Amino acid sequence: MKIGKEDFEAILAGSRDIRDYMEIDPKEGVATFFGVLSASNPDYLVRAIYEMYEQNLNRPLAVKATAQLFRSVGLGSVGLNNFLKKLGMNLTPAEFLMLVFRLQHQQGWGAPFELVSQNDKKIVLRTRQTFESRVMKDWNIPVCGIHRGWIEGILSAVTGKNWFCLETKCHAAGHEVCEFVADQTESSWKWKAQAIVKGDSAITEFIEHKPLEGKVKLIDDPVVMMPRFIFTSMMNSLARTMGEVPAGGVNYRAYMDMGKENVEHYKKMGITNPNTLADMAFKFYSQMGWFRIIGMDWEEAKKTKTIRLEHTVESESFGNTGKKVCYCTAGLLTGIVEGSFGIKVRGREVACRSQGDAHCVFEISNRTD
């Protein structure tokens, strides 16, 4: 089927719809829309995507991960945009977005869209409901990750600039409409890191893993994945060489320096608030599997921060030893606090899962020496 300018103009004008451009061959299992191969998207497939992400994330982050997935789908619309330009149709980003959604929603992806407002840096869209807001209605939160991702990908594809989309209202959350606000924004390291700290993103969104090349990047920085048994091997090797207590001191100091260096890296990215620096470091190490923070308390009289962890790499690696083992974690936490707030502190582990305590607990106190 040959598609021309008049066909798209008819779709935009509303005089024709996508049914005029559908071809289905059930015997061959082939369906095309505007000459492009397509397939149905049953409810259970969408639910499976959301629930797959939910298994490792919470529901809001599962929606965000779905948006990231469908952002890639939206980026593919650059081909349609180039085709329209060859036909002499130079649509604005908002006009092109509305055309794509008209074609999508005439295939069953929800109600028609309304363009609420537009300018060069912000576009606001609204619809009565989307396909995923109906399928995932029982989540009772804004769930339209598919549409958020499409919007970001489509706008990025046709403008060559980064866009970020939020769903400000959602039918699945009890609102009368689903409303989307898309902003053109720089996708900086600082912006990504702060989104992780606020809980709007998870580090999994920003991991670039090329296992066949032996490369892993996190927010554009090279990283390595290290199994937990490395900690037992390293600490046991040092203990055999110099004794257990001196080895613990070496590990404490080494990881304290690492925590401080990590904070300095964040400062170079333009982050200066001490609380943000500390929260960012804690969040990153937690999401990378080092530990899980379950509580932090500050005692003003003693100038002491108490940090309770559900697990640490050392306690998980060594298991039940009948003694405290978290020298690396103690040093790391100390270095993060010292580097973030620019003060001299001393850290010590006061409870440890390896000695039978419920949690690993650390006290970080001010020191004057």
VEXMAR-468577 format. One record per residue (C-alpha): residue number from 1; x, y, z. Coordinates in pm, 1 decimal, padded with zeros to 6 digits. Each point is the difference from the previous one (the first is absolute). Layout:
<recs>
+-------+----------+----------+----------+
: vexse :     east :    north :       up :
+-------+----------+----------+----------+
:   NUM :        X :        Y :        Z :
...
+-------+----------+----------+----------+
</recs>
This chain:
<recs>
+-------+----------+----------+----------+
: vexse :     east :    north :       up :
+-------+----------+----------+----------+
:     1 :  00000.0 :  00000.0 :  00000.0 :
:     2 :  00151.0 :  00331.8 : -00109.5 :
:     3 : -00051.7 :  00280.6 :  00251.8 :
:     4 :  00018.2 :  00364.7 : -00103.5 :
:     5 : -00030.6 :  00346.7 :  00142.5 :
:     6 : -00374.2 :  00010.7 : -00057.6 :
:     7 : -00047.3 : -00306.7 :  00218.7 :
:     8 :  00168.0 :  00158.2 :  00302.2 :
:     9 : -00183.1 :  00325.3 : -00060.7 :
:    10 : -00329.1 : -00191.8 : -00001.5 :
:    11 :  00092.5 : -00169.9 :  00327.8 :
:    12 :  00089.3 :  00336.5 :  00155.7 :
:    13 : -00321.5 :  00157.7 : -00130.1 :
:    14 : -00207.5 : -00290.2 :  00131.7 :
:    15 : -00157.2 : -00081.3 : -00336.0 :
:    16 :  00162.7 : -00344.5 :  00002.3 :
:    17 :  00123.2 : -00227.8 :  00275.5 :
:    18 :  00242.1 : -00286.5 :  00036.8 :
:    19 : -00258.1 : -00262.9 : -00092.3 :
:    20 :  00043.3 :  00110.1 : -00361.1 :
:    21 :  00366.6 : -00097.3 :  00019.0 :
:    22 : -00023.4 : -00333.3 :  00181.2 :
:    23 :  00082.2 : -00326.2 : -00174.4 :
:    24 : -00039.0 : -00331.3 :  00182.9 :
:    25 :  00095.3 : -00342.4 : -00129.4 :
:    26 : -00105.9 : -00242.8 :  00276.9 :
:    27 :  00127.5 : -00304.9 : -00187.1 :
:    28 :  00349.6 :  00145.1 : -00012.7 :
:    29 : -00026.0 :  00161.1 :  00342.7 :
:    30 :  00084.2 :  00340.7 : -00141.4 :
:    31 : -00155.8 :  00338.9 :  00071.6 :
:    32 :  00112.3 :  00335.2 : -00141.4 :
:    33 : -00093.9 :  00359.7 :  00077.1 :
:    34 :  00105.9 :  00255.5 : -00261.9 :
:    35 :  00206.7 : -00275.7 : -00154.4 :
:    36 :  00194.6 : -00059.4 :  00322.5 :
:    37 : -00002.3 : -00345.1 :  00158.5 :
:    38 : -00174.5 :  00002.7 :  00337.1 :
:    39 : -00145.9 : -00232.3 :  00262.9 :
:    40 : -00266.1 :  00007.6 :  00269.9 :
:    41 :  00096.6 :  00087.1 :  00358.4 :
:    42 : -00218.2 : -00200.4 :  00238.4 :
:    43 : -00063.6 :  00116.1 :  00354.4 :
:    44 :  00204.4 : -00277.5 :  00158.6 :
:    45 :  00311.1 :  00101.7 : -00196.7 :
:    46 : -00009.6 :  00353.5 :  00138.8 :
:    47 : -00065.4 : -00128.9 :  00351.2 :
:    48 :  00289.2 : -00245.0 : -00033.8 :
:    49 :  00239.2 :  00285.3 : -00083.9 :
:    50 : -00106.4 :  00204.7 :  00300.7 :
:    51 :  00007.9 : -00294.4 :  00239.8 :
:    52 :  00340.0 : -00113.1 : -00128.3 :
:    53 :  00148.2 :  00333.9 :  00105.9 :
:    54 : -00200.9 :  00004.5 :  00323.3 :
:    55 :  00172.3 : -00320.3 :  00114.5 :
:    56 :  00330.3 :  00188.4 :  00038.7 :
:    57 : -00130.1 :  00354.2 :  00050.7 :
:    58 : -00296.6 :  00164.3 :  00166.6 :
:    59 : -00306.9 :  00092.8 : -00205.8 :
:    60 :  00091.0 :  00363.9 : -00077.8 :
:    61 :  00346.7 : -00107.0 : -00115.2 :
:    62 : -00152.9 : -00285.1 : -00202.0 :
:    63 : -00204.1 :  00263.2 : -00185.8 :
:    64 :  00318.8 :  00200.9 : -00057.2 :
:    65 :  00182.7 : -00307.6 : -00130.2 :
:    66 : -00287.5 : -00066.6 : -00240.7 :
:    67 :  00027.5 :  00360.2 : -00116.7 :
:    68 :  00371.2 : -00050.6 : -00064.3 :
:    69 : -00076.9 : -00308.1 : -00207.6 :
:    70 : -00262.7 :  00172.1 : -00212.7 :
:    71 :  00216.6 :  00308.4 : -00036.3 :
:    72 :  00208.4 : -00211.6 : -00235.0 :
:    73 : -00316.6 : -00082.6 : -00194.0 :
:    74 : -00079.2 :  00370.1 : -00028.7 :
:    75 :  00348.0 :  00072.9 : -00134.4 :
:    76 : -00086.3 : -00222.2 : -00297.1 :
:    77 : -00254.1 :  00256.3 : -00118.8 :
:    78 :  00281.1 :  00198.3 : -00160.1 :
:    79 : -00055.3 : -00211.5 : -00312.7 :
:    80 : -00362.5 :  00114.2 : -00032.2 :
:    81 :  00104.7 :  00359.5 :  00060.0 :
:    82 :  00259.2 : -00016.8 : -00277.6 :
:    83 : -00256.7 : -00158.4 : -00233.3 :
:    84 : -00246.7 :  00282.0 :  00065.0 :
:    85 :  00268.7 :  00258.5 : -00072.4 :
:    86 :  00065.5 : -00166.3 : -00335.7 :
:    87 : -00369.9 :  00039.6 : -00070.6 :
:    88 :  00030.4 :  00371.7 :  00077.3 :
:    89 : -00170.7 : -00018.9 :  00341.1 :
:    90 :  00205.1 :  00191.5 :  00256.0 :
:    91 : -00196.1 : -00053.5 :  00319.3 :
:    92 :  00091.5 :  00162.1 :  00329.2 :
:    93 :  00108.1 : -00242.4 :  00274.6 :
:    94 : -00342.7 :  00031.0 :  00164.3 :
:    95 : -00182.6 : -00056.3 : -00329.8 :
:    96 :  00211.3 : -00306.1 : -00075.4 :
:    97 : -00060.2 : -00134.5 :  00350.4 :
:    98 : -00374.9 :  00037.9 : -00046.6 :
:    99 :  00015.2 : -00180.4 : -00336.0 :
:   100 :  00188.7 : -00294.6 :  00150.3 :
:   101 : -00249.5 : -00028.6 :  00284.2 :
:   102 : -00294.0 :  00027.8 : -00236.6 :
:   103 :  00137.3 : -00296.9 : -00192.4 :
:   104 :  00075.6 : -00192.4 :  00319.9 :
:   105 : -00331.3 :  00065.3 :  00169.1 :
:   106 : -00199.6 : -00090.4 : -00307.8 :
:   107 :  00160.0 : -00342.7 :  00047.5 :
:   108 : -00152.4 : -00030.3 :  00347.7 :
:   109 :  00251.5 :  00171.5 :  00226.6 :
:   110 : -00257.4 :  00210.8 :  00182.3 :
:   111 : -00202.2 :  00315.6 : -00051.5 :
:   112 :  00097.1 :  00281.8 : -00241.6 :
:   113 :  00257.3 :  00251.8 :  00117.5 :
:   114 : -00048.9 :  00374.3 :  00049.3 :
:   115 :  00285.1 :  00248.2 : -00039.2 :
:   116 : -00042.6 :  00227.5 :  00302.7 :
:   117 :  00295.6 :  00234.1 : -00055.1 :
:   118 :  00332.6 :  00016.6 : -00179.3 :
:   119 :  00315.3 :  00204.6 : -00037.3 :
:   120 :  00361.2 : -00076.9 : -00090.1 :
:   121 :  00082.1 : -00146.0 :  00342.4 :
:   122 : -00328.7 : -00128.4 :  00144.1 :
:   123 : -00291.0 : -00203.2 : -00139.2 :
:   124 : -00308.4 : -00099.8 :  00198.3 :
:   125 : -00226.3 : -00283.8 : -00121.4 :
:   126 : -00319.1 : -00147.6 :  00140.1 :
:   127 : -00218.3 : -00303.2 : -00069.8 :
:   128 : -00299.1 : -00155.8 :  00169.5 :
:   129 :  00190.5 : -00323.2 :  00059.0 :
:   130 :  00282.9 : -00202.9 : -00146.6 :
:   131 :  00026.3 : -00369.9 : -00069.2 :
:   132 :  00232.6 : -00061.5 :  00295.5 :
:   133 : -00206.3 :  00211.7 :  00240.9 :
:   134 : -00284.3 : -00242.7 : -00061.8 :
:   135 :  00211.6 : -00315.9 :  00017.4 :
:   136 :  00192.7 :  00108.2 :  00314.9 :
:   137 : -00285.0 :  00183.4 :  00173.2 :
:   138 :  00030.1 : -00220.0 :  00310.5 :
:   139 :  00341.5 :  00154.5 :  00079.1 :
:   140 : -00176.3 :  00326.3 :  00096.0 :
:   141 :  00297.5 :  00218.1 : -00097.5 :
:   142 :  00100.2 :  00184.5 : -00319.2 :
:   143 :  00086.8 : -00294.8 : -00225.1 :
:   144 :  00035.6 :  00135.1 : -00354.0 :
:   145 :  00366.1 : -00088.6 : -00045.8 :
:   146 : -00059.7 : -00112.5 : -00357.3 :
:   147 : -00131.8 :  00342.6 : -00099.0 :
:   148 :  00260.7 :  00186.5 :  00203.8 :
:   149 :  00270.9 : -00192.1 : -00179.7 :
:   150 : -00157.7 :  00054.3 : -00341.1 :
:   151 : -00026.7 :  00373.5 :  00060.2 :
:   152 :  00363.3 :  00030.6 :  00112.3 :
:   153 :  00127.4 : -00214.4 : -00286.9 :
:   154 : -00209.2 :  00164.0 : -00271.3 :
:   155 :  00089.0 :  00354.4 :  00103.2 :
:   156 :  00368.8 : -00087.5 :  00040.2 :
:   157 :  00001.2 : -00163.1 : -00343.7 :
:   158 : -00155.4 :  00292.1 : -00187.7 :
:   159 :  00177.8 :  00283.9 :  00184.8 :
:   160 :  00342.0 : -00155.0 :  00064.8 :
:   161 : -00025.8 :  00118.5 :  00362.1 :
:   162 : -00076.8 : -00176.6 :  00326.6 :
:   163 : -00355.8 :  00006.6 :  00135.7 :
:   164 : -00136.9 : -00113.7 :  00335.9 :
:   165 : -00367.8 : -00083.9 :  00047.0 :
:   166 : -00206.4 : -00016.6 :  00319.0 :
:   167 : -00353.6 : -00129.9 :  00035.5 :
:   168 : -00167.8 :  00260.4 :  00220.4 :
:   169 : -00345.0 : -00165.9 : -00006.5 :
:   170 : -00095.4 : -00361.9 : -00065.8 :
:   171 : -00327.8 : -00182.9 : -00047.6 :
:   172 :  00145.3 : -00294.3 :  00194.1 :
:   173 :  00067.0 :  00228.4 :  00299.5 :
:   174 : -00361.0 :  00116.8 :  00011.9 :
:   175 :  00023.3 :  00311.7 : -00216.7 :
:   176 : -00247.8 :  00073.1 : -00279.1 :
:   177 :  00279.4 :  00019.2 : -00258.2 :
:   178 :  00358.6 : -00101.9 : -00067.7 :
:   179 :  00212.7 :  00313.1 : -00040.8 :
:   180 :  00361.5 :  00018.5 : -00113.3 :
:   181 :  00245.3 :  00287.4 :  00030.9 :
:   182 :  00314.1 : -00027.0 : -00215.2 :
:   183 :  00294.5 :  00234.6 :  00061.0 :
:   184 :  00315.7 :  00043.1 : -00201.2 :
:   185 :  00284.1 : -00046.7 :  00248.0 :
:   186 :  00370.1 : -00076.0 :  00001.5 :
:   187 :  00067.5 : -00364.6 :  00087.9 :
:   188 :  00298.8 :  00072.1 :  00222.5 :
:   189 :  00184.1 : -00222.0 :  00246.4 :
:   190 : -00119.9 :  00226.1 :  00280.7 :
:   191 : -00364.3 : -00023.5 : -00109.1 :
:   192 :  00011.8 : -00379.9 : -00022.9 :
:   193 :  00175.8 : -00041.0 :  00334.5 :
:   194 : -00242.3 :  00227.1 :  00182.0 :
:   195 : -00295.0 : -00188.7 : -00151.9 :
:   196 :  00141.8 : -00318.1 :  00156.7 :
:   197 :  00039.0 :  00168.6 :  00340.3 :
:   198 : -00358.8 :  00128.8 : -00008.1 :
:   199 : -00128.3 : -00346.2 : -00087.4 :
:   200 : -00126.5 :  00106.5 : -00343.9 :
:   201 :  00247.0 : -00233.1 : -00171.9 :
:   202 :  00211.8 : -00305.5 :  00073.6 :
:   203 :  00359.4 : -00057.6 : -00108.1 :
:   204 : -00117.1 : -00284.3 : -00226.4 :
:   205 : -00128.0 :  00266.2 : -00243.5 :
:   206 :  00350.6 :  00135.1 : -00048.3 :
:   207 :  00208.3 : -00318.4 : -00020.0 :
:   208 :  00155.0 : -00065.3 : -00339.0 :
:   209 :  00119.1 : -00360.2 : -00002.3 :
:   210 :  00204.1 : -00142.3 : -00289.4 :
:   211 :  00105.1 : -00339.4 :  00137.6 :
:   212 :  00160.7 : -00121.2 : -00323.5 :
:   213 :  00226.1 :  00306.6 :  00003.5 :
:   214 :  00071.8 : -00028.0 :  00372.4 :
:   215 : -00146.2 :  00346.3 :  00066.1 :
:   216 : -00252.4 :  00131.5 :  00251.0 :
:   217 : -00091.0 :  00367.1 :  00042.3 :
:   218 : -00218.2 :  00169.6 :  00259.7 :
:   219 : -00111.9 :  00350.4 : -00102.5 :
:   220 :  00287.6 :  00017.2 : -00252.1 :
:   221 :  00263.3 : -00104.3 :  00258.9 :
:   222 :  00180.2 : -00334.5 : -00039.4 :
:   223 : -00076.1 : -00242.7 :  00285.9 :
:   224 :  00078.3 : -00362.6 :  00080.3 :
:   225 : -00216.4 : -00269.3 :  00154.6 :
:   226 :  00172.0 : -00184.9 :  00283.2 :
:   227 : -00125.9 : -00317.7 :  00170.5 :
:   228 : -00035.1 :  00008.1 :  00378.8 :
:   229 :  00251.5 : -00277.6 :  00057.2 :
:   230 :  00269.7 :  00247.0 : -00107.5 :
:   231 : -00046.9 :  00166.1 :  00339.4 :
:   232 :  00063.4 : -00322.8 :  00189.1 :
:   233 :  00298.9 : -00081.1 : -00218.8 :
:   234 :  00151.9 :  00346.4 :  00037.7 :
:   235 : -00056.2 :  00025.3 :  00373.9 :
:   236 :  00119.8 : -00354.3 :  00069.1 :
:   237 :  00313.3 :  00063.4 : -00204.5 :
:   238 :  00080.3 :  00315.8 :  00195.1 :
:   239 : -00075.4 : -00173.2 :  00331.6 :
:   240 :  00243.7 : -00281.4 : -00081.6 :
:   241 :  00265.7 :  00255.4 : -00091.3 :
:   242 : -00025.3 :  00248.8 :  00287.6 :
:   243 : -00255.2 : -00130.9 :  00248.9 :
:   244 : -00373.5 :  00048.4 :  00028.5 :
:   245 : -00009.8 :  00330.9 :  00189.6 :
:   246 :  00261.9 :  00181.1 : -00214.3 :
:   247 : -00170.7 : -00134.5 : -00314.9 :
:   248 : -00331.2 :  00138.6 :  00120.0 :
:   249 :  00164.8 :  00338.5 :  00050.4 :
:   250 :  00146.6 : -00001.8 : -00351.9 :
:   251 : -00337.3 : -00084.7 : -00151.9 :
:   252 : -00172.6 :  00266.5 :  00208.5 :
:   253 :  00246.1 :  00266.5 : -00115.8 :
:   254 : -00005.1 : -00108.2 : -00364.1 :
:   255 : -00377.9 :  00008.3 : -00021.9 :
:   256 : -00017.3 :  00325.9 :  00192.1 :
:   257 :  00219.1 :  00156.0 : -00269.2 :
:   258 : -00223.2 : -00157.5 : -00265.7 :
:   259 : -00311.9 :  00154.4 :  00155.6 :
:   260 :  00163.0 :  00344.3 :  00007.7 :
:   261 :  00119.8 : -00033.9 : -00359.1 :
:   262 : -00349.2 : -00102.4 : -00107.6 :
:   263 : -00144.4 :  00319.1 :  00152.4 :
:   264 :  00268.0 :  00209.9 : -00171.6 :
:   265 : -00112.0 : -00147.2 : -00331.0 :
:   266 : -00355.5 :  00117.1 :  00069.1 :
:   267 :  00127.1 :  00347.7 :  00090.0 :
:   268 :  00170.2 :  00024.4 : -00338.9 :
:   269 : -00341.3 : -00057.7 : -00156.8 :
:   270 : -00125.9 :  00320.5 :  00161.5 :
:   271 : -00170.0 : -00145.3 :  00309.2 :
:   272 :  00089.0 :  00197.4 :  00313.1 :
:   273 : -00272.0 : -00054.9 :  00261.6 :
:   274 :  00151.9 : -00226.1 :  00273.7 :
:   275 : -00322.8 : -00189.1 :  00067.2 :
:   276 : -00052.9 : -00061.7 : -00372.4 :
:   277 :  00358.4 : -00123.5 : -00036.7 :
:   278 : -00035.4 : -00245.2 :  00288.1 :
:   279 : -00345.4 : -00118.8 : -00106.7 :
:   280 :  00122.9 : -00051.5 : -00355.6 :
:   281 :  00296.0 : -00212.6 :  00109.3 :
:   282 : -00213.7 : -00205.7 :  00239.7 :
:   283 : -00265.6 : -00053.7 : -00267.6 :
:   284 :  00249.8 : -00099.8 : -00269.2 :
:   285 :  00182.1 : -00254.6 :  00213.9 :
:   286 : -00330.2 : -00138.8 :  00122.7 :
:   287 : -00139.9 : -00044.0 : -00351.1 :
:   288 :  00327.3 : -00162.0 : -00109.6 :
:   289 : -00041.0 : -00273.6 :  00262.5 :
:   290 :  00242.7 :  00109.0 :  00272.8 :
:   291 : -00262.2 :  00038.4 :  00271.4 :
:   292 : -00356.7 :  00107.7 :  00069.8 :
:   293 : -00058.5 :  00291.0 :  00235.8 :
:   294 : -00298.0 : -00053.1 :  00228.0 :
:   295 :  00053.9 :  00293.5 :  00236.0 :
:   296 :  00219.1 :  00301.8 :  00079.4 :
:   297 : -00015.0 :  00202.9 :  00322.5 :
:   298 :  00185.5 :  00309.6 :  00116.2 :
:   299 :  00076.9 :  00059.6 :  00366.6 :
:   300 :  00079.3 :  00369.0 :  00038.9 :
:   301 :  00146.3 : -00022.0 :  00351.0 :
:   302 :  00263.5 : -00256.1 : -00101.6 :
:   303 :  00033.0 :  00123.5 : -00361.3 :
:   304 : -00051.2 : -00358.7 : -00109.9 :
:   305 : -00176.4 : -00143.9 : -00305.3 :
:   306 : -00125.0 : -00357.7 :  00041.8 :
:   307 : -00052.9 : -00196.5 : -00321.2 :
:   308 : -00185.8 : -00333.4 :  00000.0 :
:   309 :  00047.2 : -00232.2 : -00295.2 :
:   310 : -00197.0 : -00309.7 : -00089.5 :
:   311 :  00308.5 : -00163.7 : -00145.0 :
:   312 :  00352.3 :  00082.6 : -00113.2 :
:   313 :  00225.6 : -00162.7 : -00257.3 :
:   314 :  00224.8 : -00130.0 :  00278.4 :
:   315 : -00269.7 : -00144.3 :  00225.6 :
:   316 : -00162.4 : -00169.0 : -00299.3 :
:   317 :  00335.2 : -00135.9 : -00118.1 :
:   318 :  00137.7 : -00123.8 :  00333.4 :
:   319 : -00327.8 : -00119.8 :  00146.4 :
:   320 : -00019.0 : -00082.0 :  00373.5 :
:   321 :  00351.4 :  00037.1 :  00143.9 :
:   322 : -00088.4 :  00104.4 :  00355.0 :
:   323 :  00174.7 :  00337.2 : -00041.3 :
:   324 : -00029.4 :  00333.5 : -00180.4 :
:   325 :  00145.4 : -00005.4 : -00352.4 :
:   326 : -00113.8 :  00319.9 : -00179.1 :
:   327 :  00326.1 :  00198.4 : -00006.2 :
:   328 : -00043.9 :  00100.6 : -00365.7 :
:   329 : -00354.6 :  00123.0 :  00047.9 :
:   330 :  00092.7 :  00189.6 :  00315.9 :
:   331 :  00277.9 :  00178.4 : -00189.2 :
:   332 : -00221.0 :  00067.7 : -00300.7 :
:   333 : -00279.5 :  00157.8 :  00207.6 :
:   334 :  00254.8 :  00206.4 :  00192.6 :
:   335 :  00162.3 :  00127.1 : -00319.2 :
:   336 : -00335.9 :  00097.0 : -00150.0 :
:   337 : -00098.1 :  00202.5 :  00308.2 :
:   338 :  00342.7 :  00161.1 :  00034.0 :
:   339 :  00021.8 :  00089.4 : -00367.6 :
:   340 : -00355.9 :  00131.2 : -00023.1 :
:   341 :  00000.8 :  00222.4 :  00308.0 :
:   342 :  00371.2 :  00095.3 :  00008.1 :
:   343 :  00046.4 : -00110.6 :  00360.8 :
:   344 :  00224.1 : -00249.7 :  00177.6 :
:   345 : -00192.1 : -00308.8 :  00111.9 :
:   346 :  00066.4 : -00348.7 :  00129.5 :
:   347 : -00214.8 : -00302.1 : -00084.6 :
:   348 : -00043.5 : -00329.5 :  00179.1 :
:   349 : -00226.5 : -00302.1 : -00028.5 :
:   350 : -00194.5 : -00057.5 :  00321.8 :
:   351 : -00216.5 : -00292.4 : -00116.7 :
:   352 :  00044.5 : -00253.0 : -00279.1 :
:   353 : -00206.6 : -00274.1 : -00157.8 :
:   354 :  00311.9 : -00217.1 : -00012.8 :
:   355 :  00010.5 : -00006.5 :  00380.0 :
:   356 : -00370.9 : -00079.2 :  00024.6 :
:   357 : -00152.1 :  00349.1 :  00023.7 :
:   358 : -00318.2 :  00084.5 : -00189.1 :
:   359 :  00168.7 :  00274.3 : -00203.8 :
:   360 :  00338.9 :  00149.5 : -00069.3 :
:   361 :  00010.7 :  00331.3 :  00190.8 :
:   362 :  00262.1 :  00273.4 : -00035.8 :
:   363 :  00069.8 :  00312.3 :  00202.8 :
:   364 :  00165.5 :  00297.7 : -00171.3 :
:   365 :  00127.7 :  00255.0 :  00256.5 :
:   366 :  00183.0 :  00331.3 : -00019.1 :
:   367 :  00368.4 : -00001.0 :  00089.0 :
:   368 :  00242.7 :  00282.2 :  00063.0 :
:   369 :  00335.8 : -00172.4 : -00055.4 :
+-------+----------+----------+----------+
</recs>
